[in-house]
Amino acid sequence: MDIKREVTENCSGHDRVVKFLRDQLLSGSLKAGDSLLPERELSLKLGVSRPVLREALRALAMIGAVEIRHGIGTVVTKPDVSLFGEFFTFVLAHQPNVVDDVMQARIAIERQAIRLACSRGTQSDYDRLADCLREISDTIHAPEAGGRADYRFHETIVSASGSPTLISIYQSISLLMQRSHLDRREQIIQVEGIEAFLIDHHRAIFAAIVERDEDQADELLSRHFEIGADFRRRATIRMFDFPAVTHRP
Ligand SMILES: [Zn+2]
């Protein structure tokens, strides 16, 4: 497939308005807080009718890219990425095994994020990670609160990466990840040795980040996912560990 710059000639009026805003943002000509040209001027500039312009701006307002302020005009806004969590959940929910598949995206994002966190992490990131670690320890016997604490620890690593793109992608699948954290925690909590593993392993990951040891942090995180999957497999065996039922012919 050829990768070309988009041409506007064949675009619908709606697409032209959307492309205009996107291009202006990417080139830095517009940023959050800036006002768009008045409706009449903008419709002339883009060669679209005013009803089409209005409709396109309303659609952009729905995704939080602009805000239509009556009596003032249209102002550029930064969409709240957490809104897309719902959107992605609906998109991905159609797939079978979505929670397992989201795990693959999570591994890819977190392994790069932890490397960046080692070089870019700040004292306030370490403090937040230490709080999360304490929370993991305090909630170790409660699957729901424990699953949430575990999620927050990993989310804090991604935010310590300082990469807005990684953080946004991670947030957009956060609803599905939180669900997977909870499901896993409920499954594995019965497995022997899980509590010590959960506390010790998160602490070791935390130490590697603070030591700024990228390879060690990545290696530990990769093992974290593997061991997590292993505990989950063992939890599946336990599900069949019920007393034998007498079989009557
Ligand atoms: Zn974890």
Boltz pocket constraint, residues with backbone or C-beta under 6 A from the ligand:
constraints:
  - pocket:
      binder: B
      contacts: [[A, 150], [A, 153], [A, 154], [A, 202], [A, 224]]
      max_distance: 6.0
